[in-house]
């Protein structure tokens, strides 16, 4: 059993793109890992609508495919009572911790630390300084498309940086913060670097047997800037107004992750490191705009849509909470029938009884006065109602990647289903010799021991 097992979750990162940059002299720490330990692939869902990180990471954490865990939306894990890898290991007597695991529910009795992702409403087990920092990160992430940071959140982020930032990273933080105005993707880089520094500080403090860190800037940047990457050889290019020529945000985020890998290995030289991506991205085939509502509640009120509460989620998504199924049905009917003048729907709506999960899906440009209709009623949107998020460059593929410093892996020989990741973790900790033949799921914990 290793002294410590650390799981780095690089959401949607493409190892073949990493290898491309390694061959060109970049990413020395990834190059060292790939040379010494190789890598393999994971498989998950095959239907395109089911290939979403908030689905795949539930699979990775529970050992259950979508058909079994039934968690289809970001934040919906809190509606389920699923056994996740952290609880399994805690029940087996190990100390565990997690920083920002996607779509994960806090079900632990005595974790070393647990800080959820910014979109999932679940408990935290962290100290006061980290609790304040979490509130600021949540506000910054959920308002990222508006580049809006409240005074309180700015103060909390500054205090968090003073508390958790590693001195060797000070110049990087300053560079990212100073250039984020003209290079907005660097806000995501700064937050991922801060999460990594928090993780290192918490692991050093609590010394858990197993801990996981999830970072998301790679997924965000690939979605928005893949056409500008040197590793992309397709026909599309981002326009100059969107991204200056010769900029490569993909290399920037991979270089940041290379730095994080180096920091983890130097900080915990005796730890075994696993890296998983859950899925990855491939180039998107057509130009598609992403939009986000600026003030969700005000917009819904103007349309006469009944609701009790509205909760913004990632990018284009938001949750509408209604007081009854009847009210939800009215809201669904109105939103689902909203369409542009050419008939293109504005929203995709998932009615779950008393609330709605909604996505603003209109894919084209929204100008200074954009007209749409709901039935016979005419409405308009302007820049006060929606914020431009990005041009979609990357889309999801169900193939993920996996690396383990305790082994040398080959892509074809060692490929496995993503739902078997918990068993690879248990085996690495000397707790499971099954090689991933069982499913964790919602069985009694006595069966998991």
C-alpha positions in Angstrom: 0.0 0.0 0.0 1.4 3.4 -0.9 2.0 6.0 1.8 -0.6 8.2 0.1 -2.8 8.1 -3.1 -3.6 11.3 -4.9 -6.2 11.6 -7.7 -5.9 14.6 -10.1 -9.0 15.0 -12.1 -8.2 17.0 -15.3 -11.7 17.5 -16.7 -12.0 16.7 -20.4 -8.3 17.1 -21.1 -7.0 15.3 -24.3 -3.8 13.3 -23.6 -3.0 13.0 -27.3 -2.9 16.8 -27.5 -0.7 16.8 -24.4 1.6 14.3 -26.2 1.6 16.7 -29.3 3.0 19.5 -27.2 5.4 17.2 -25.4 6.9 16.2 -28.7 7.5 19.9 -29.5 9.5 20.5 -26.3 6.8 21.7 -24.0 5.3 20.2 -20.8 8.4 18.5 -19.3 6.6 17.0 -16.4 3.9 15.4 -18.5 6.6 14.2 -20.9 8.3 12.5 -17.9 5.1 10.9 -16.7 4.0 9.7 -20.2 7.5 8.2 -20.8 7.8 6.4 -17.5 4.2 5.3 -16.9 2.4 5.5 -20.2 -1.4 6.0 -20.3 -4.6 4.3 -21.2 -8.2 5.1 -22.1 -11.5 4.9 -20.3 -14.9 4.4 -21.9 -18.3 5.5 -20.6 -21.6 6.4 -22.4 -22.0 6.3 -26.1 -25.1 8.4 -26.7 -24.0 12.0 -27.3 -26.6 13.5 -25.0 -25.3 11.4 -22.2 -21.6 12.5 -22.6 -21.4 15.3 -20.1 -18.8 15.7 -17.3 -21.5 15.9 -14.6 -22.6 12.4 -15.7 -19.2 10.9 -16.2 -17.7 12.1 -12.9 -20.6 10.6 -11.0 -19.8 7.3 -12.8 -16.1 7.7 -11.9 -16.9 8.3 -8.3 -19.7 5.7 -7.8 -18.7 2.8 -10.0 -22.1 3.0 -11.8 -23.0 3.9 -15.3 -25.7 6.4 -16.1 -28.4 3.7 -16.4 -27.6 2.8 -12.8 -26.9 6.1 -11.0 -29.5 8.2 -13.0 -27.8 11.5 -12.3 -28.2 13.5 -15.5 -27.8 17.1 -14.4 -25.1 19.2 -12.7 -26.0 19.5 -9.0 -28.5 16.7 -9.1 -26.3 14.3 -7.1 -27.8 15.9 -3.9 -31.1 14.3 -4.8 -29.6 10.8 -4.7 -28.1 8.7 -1.9 -25.3 7.1 -3.9 -22.2 5.6 -2.3 -19.0 7.3 -3.7 -15.4 6.3 -3.5 -14.6 8.6 -0.6 -17.3 7.0 1.7 -16.1 3.5 0.6 -12.5 4.3 1.7 -13.7 6.0 4.9 -15.7 2.9 5.8 -12.6 0.8 5.3 -10.7 2.9 7.8 -8.9 5.4 5.6 -8.7 9.2 5.9 -10.0 10.9 2.8 -10.3 14.4 1.4 -11.6 16.2 -1.8 -11.3 19.6 -3.3 -14.0 20.6 -5.9 -15.1 17.1 -7.0 -17.7 17.6 -9.8 -21.3 16.7 -8.9 -20.3 15.0 -5.7 -22.3 14.9 -2.5 -20.8 15.3 1.0 -21.8 12.0 2.7 -18.6 11.6 4.9 -18.6 11.2 8.6 -15.2 12.6 9.4 -13.3 13.7 6.3 -9.8 15.3 6.4 -11.4 18.0 4.2 -14.2 18.2 1.7 -14.9 21.3 -0.5 -17.5 20.7 -3.2 -17.6 22.2 -6.7 -19.1 25.7 -7.1 -22.4 24.4 -8.6 -23.4 21.6 -6.2 -25.3 22.6 -3.0 -23.9 20.2 -0.4 -22.0 20.5 2.9 -18.4 21.6 3.4 -15.9 20.3 5.9 -13.1 23.0 5.8 -11.8 25.7 8.1 -13.2 29.2 8.2 -10.7 30.7 5.8 -11.3 28.1 3.2 -15.1 28.4 3.7 -14.9 32.1 2.9 -12.7 31.4 -0.1 -15.2 28.8 -1.4 -18.0 31.4 -1.3 -15.8 33.7 -3.4 -14.9 31.0 -5.9 -18.5 30.0 -6.3 -19.5 33.6 -7.0 -16.6 34.1 -9.4 -17.3 30.9 -11.3 -21.1 31.4 -11.6 -20.6 35.0 -12.8 -17.7 34.3 -15.0 -19.4 35.2 -18.3 -20.1 38.7 -16.9 -16.5 39.1 -15.6 -18.3 40.3 -12.4 -16.8 40.0 -8.9 -18.4 41.5 -5.9 -16.4 43.6 -3.5 -16.9 40.9 -0.8 -15.8 38.1 -3.1 -12.8 40.1 -4.2 -11.8 40.6 -0.6 -12.3 36.9 0.2 -10.3 35.9 -2.9 -7.5 38.2 -1.8 -7.5 36.7 1.7 -7.6 33.2 0.2 -4.6 34.0 -2.0 -2.7 35.3 1.1 -3.6 32.2 3.1 -3.1 29.4 0.5 -1.1 30.6 -2.4 2.4 29.1 -2.5 5.1 31.7 -2.6 6.7 30.2 -5.7 3.5 30.9 -7.6 3.2 34.6 -6.6 4.6 35.8 -10.0 2.2 33.5 -11.9 -0.8 34.8 -9.9 0.3 38.4 -10.6 0.8 37.7 -14.3 -2.6 36.0 -14.7 -4.5 38.7 -12.8 -2.8 41.5 -14.7 -3.6 40.0 -18.1 -7.1 38.6 -17.5 -8.7 41.7 -18.9 -7.4 41.1 -22.4 -7.1 37.3 -22.0 -10.3 36.3 -20.1 -9.4 32.6 -20.0 -6.7 33.4 -17.6 -9.3 33.9 -14.8 -10.0 30.2 -15.1 -6.2 29.5 -15.0 -5.9 31.6 -11.8 -8.7 29.7 -10.1 -7.3 26.3 -11.0 -3.9 27.3 -9.7 -5.5 28.5 -6.5 -7.5 25.2 -6.1 -4.2 23.3 -6.6 -2.5 25.4 -3.9 -5.4 24.8 -1.6 -5.2 21.1 -2.2 -1.5 20.9 -1.5 -2.0 22.9 1.7 -4.8 20.7 2.9 -3.1 17.5 2.0 0.1 18.6 3.8 -2.0 19.7 6.9 -4.3 16.7 7.2 -2.2 13.9 5.6 -5.1 11.9 4.2 -4.6 8.4 2.8 -6.5 9.4 -0.3 -7.4 12.8 -1.7 -8.8 14.1 -5.0 -8.5 17.4 -6.8 -10.8 18.4 -9.7 -9.8 21.3 -12.0 -12.0 22.6 -14.9 -10.1 25.3 -16.8 -8.9 22.9 -19.4 -12.5 21.9 -20.3 -13.6 25.5 -20.3 -10.8 26.7 -22.5 -11.0 23.8 -25.0 -14.7 24.5 -25.5 -14.0 28.1 -26.3 -10.5 28.2 -28.0 -9.7 24.8 -29.5 -9.7 26.3 -33.1 -6.8 28.5 -32.1 -4.6 25.7 -30.7 -1.5 24.5 -32.5 -2.6 20.9 -31.9 -5.8 21.6 -34.0 -5.4 21.0 -37.7 -9.1 21.4 -38.9 -10.6 24.0 -41.2 -12.0 26.5 -38.6 -10.3 29.5 -37.2 -11.5 31.9 -34.5 -11.9 35.5 -35.7 -9.5 38.2 -34.7 -12.2 40.1 -32.6 -12.6 36.9 -30.5 -8.9 35.9 -30.1 -5.7 37.5 -31.3 -3.6 35.7 -33.8 -0.9 33.4 -32.5 -2.5 33.0 -29.0 -2.8 29.4 -27.8 -4.9 29.2 -24.6 -4.8 25.4 -24.9 -1.0 25.3 -24.5 -1.4 27.8 -21.6 -3.8 25.6 -19.6 -1.8 22.5 -20.3 1.4 24.3 -19.2 -0.4 25.3 -16.0 -1.4 21.6 -15.4 2.2 20.6 -16.1 3.2 23.0 -13.3 0.6 21.6 -11.0 1.8 18.1 -11.6 5.3 19.2 -10.8 4.1 20.8 -7.5 2.2 17.7 -6.5 5.2 15.4 -7.1 7.6 17.7 -5.3 5.3 18.3 -2.4 4.5 14.6 -1.9 7.4 12.6 -3.4 6.3 9.4 -1.8 2.6 9.6 -2.9 1.2 7.6 -5.8 -0.4 9.8 -8.4 -3.3 9.0 -10.6 -4.6 11.3 -13.3 -8.0 10.9 -14.9 -9.9 13.0 -17.4 -13.4 11.4 -17.3 -13.9 12.2 -21.0 -12.2 14.5 -23.6 -13.0 17.0 -26.3 -12.8 16.9 -30.1 -13.3 19.8 -32.5 -16.9 21.1 -32.9 -18.0 21.0 -36.5 -19.8 24.3 -36.9 -19.8 27.9 -35.6 -22.0 28.0 -32.5 -22.6 30.9 -30.0 -22.9 30.4 -26.3 -25.1 32.9 -24.3 -25.9 33.3 -20.6 -28.7 35.3 -19.0 -27.4 38.2 -17.1 -30.2 38.5 -14.5 -32.2 35.2 -14.6 -34.9 36.3 -12.2 -35.6 39.6 -13.9 -35.8 38.0 -17.3 -38.2 35.3 -16.2 -40.4 38.0 -14.5 -40.5 40.0 -17.7 -41.8 37.0 -19.6 -44.4 36.3 -17.0 -42.9 32.9 -16.0 -43.9 31.8 -12.5 -41.2 30.6 -10.1 -40.2 30.6 -6.5 -36.4 30.6 -7.0 -33.9 30.5 -9.8 -30.4 29.1 -9.5 -27.7 29.8 -12.1 -25.6 26.8 -13.0 -22.6 26.3 -15.4 -22.5 28.5 -18.5 -25.9 28.5 -20.2 -27.8 26.4 -17.6 -30.1 27.4 -14.8 -32.5 25.7 -12.4 -36.1 27.1 -11.9 -37.7 26.0 -8.6 -41.5 26.2 -8.6 -44.1 25.8 -5.9 -46.1 23.0 -7.6 -46.1 20.8 -10.6 -48.8 22.9 -12.1 -46.7 26.0 -11.8 -43.7 24.1 -13.3 -45.9 23.0 -16.2 -46.8 26.6 -17.0 -43.2 27.7 -16.9 -42.1 24.8 -19.1 -44.8 25.6 -21.7 -43.7 29.2 -22.0 -39.9 28.5 -22.1 -40.2 25.6 -24.5 -42.3 27.6 -26.9 -39.9 30.6 -26.9 -38.5 30.9 -30.5 -36.6 33.4 -32.7 -38.2 34.9 -35.8 -36.9 32.0 -37.9 -38.4 29.4 -35.6 -35.2 28.4 -33.8 -36.0 27.5 -30.1 -34.3 29.6 -27.4 -34.4 27.1 -24.6 -34.1 23.4 -23.8 -36.3 22.5 -20.8 -36.2 19.4 -18.6 -39.3 19.3 -16.3 -38.6 17.3 -13.1 -42.0 17.8 -11.4 -41.7 21.0 -9.3 -38.6 22.4 -10.9 -37.1 22.9 -14.3 -33.5 22.5 -15.6 -33.2 25.0 -18.4 -30.4 25.6 -21.0 -30.2 28.7 -23.2 -29.4 26.9 -26.5 -29.9 29.6 -29.2 -26.8 29.0 -31.3 -26.6 32.2 -33.4 -25.6 35.8 -32.8 -27.9 37.9 -30.6 -27.6 41.5 -31.6 -28.5 44.8 -29.9 -32.2 44.1 -30.3 -33.1 40.5 -30.8 -36.8 39.7 -31.2 -38.5 36.4 -30.3 -42.0 35.2 -29.5 -43.9 33.0 -27.1 -47.0 32.0 -28.9 -48.6 35.3 -30.1 -46.7 37.5 -27.7 -43.6 39.3 -29.0 -40.5 40.0 -26.8 -37.0 41.3 -27.3 -33.6 40.7 -25.8 -30.6 43.0 -25.6 -27.1 43.1 -24.1 -28.7 43.9 -20.8 -30.4 40.5 -20.9 -27.7 38.1 -22.2 -23.9 38.0 -22.0 -21.8 36.5 -24.8 -20.0 33.5 -23.3 -18.0 32.1 -26.2 -17.9 30.5 -29.6 -18.1 26.8 -29.2 -14.9 25.2 -30.4 -14.8 21.8 -28.7 -17.4 19.1 -28.0 -17.5 16.0 -25.8 -16.2 12.5 -26.6 -16.9 9.7 -24.2 -13.3 8.4 -24.3 -11.3 9.5 -21.3 -7.6 9.1 -20.3 -5.9 7.6 -17.3 -2.3 7.6 -15.9 -1.0 5.9 -12.8 2.5 6.4 -11.4 2.2 3.0 -9.8 2.1 1.2 -13.2 3.1 1.4 -16.8 -0.1 1.5 -19.0 -0.7 0.9 -22.6 -3.8 2.4 -24.4 -5.1 -0.8 -25.9 -4.0 -3.4 -23.5 -5.1 -1.6 -20.3 -8.2 0.3 -21.4 -11.1 0.0 -18.9 -14.6 1.3 -18.3 -14.7 4.5 -16.4 -17.1 2.9 -13.8 -14.2 0.7 -12.7 -12.1 3.6 -11.6 -13.1 3.1 -7.9 -11.7 -0.4 -8.1 -8.4 0.8 -9.5 -8.2 3.2 -6.5 -9.0 0.5 -4.0 -6.5 -1.9 -5.6 -3.8 0.8 -5.5 -4.5 1.1 -1.8 -4.2 -2.6 -1.3 -8.0 -3.0 -0.5 -9.4 -4.7 -3.7 -7.9 -7.5 -5.7 -10.9 -7.8 -8.0 -9.4 -5.7 -10.8 -12.7 -3.8 -11.2 -15.1 -6.7 -11.8 -17.7 -5.4 -9.3 -19.9 -2.3 -9.2 -20.1 -0.1 -6.1 -23.4 1.6 -6.4 -26.0 1.8 -3.6 -25.3 -1.6 -2.0 -25.0 -1.8 1.8 -21.6 -0.7 2.9 -20.9 -4.2 4.4 -20.7 -5.5 0.9 -18.1 -2.9 -0.1 -15.6 -3.8 2.6 
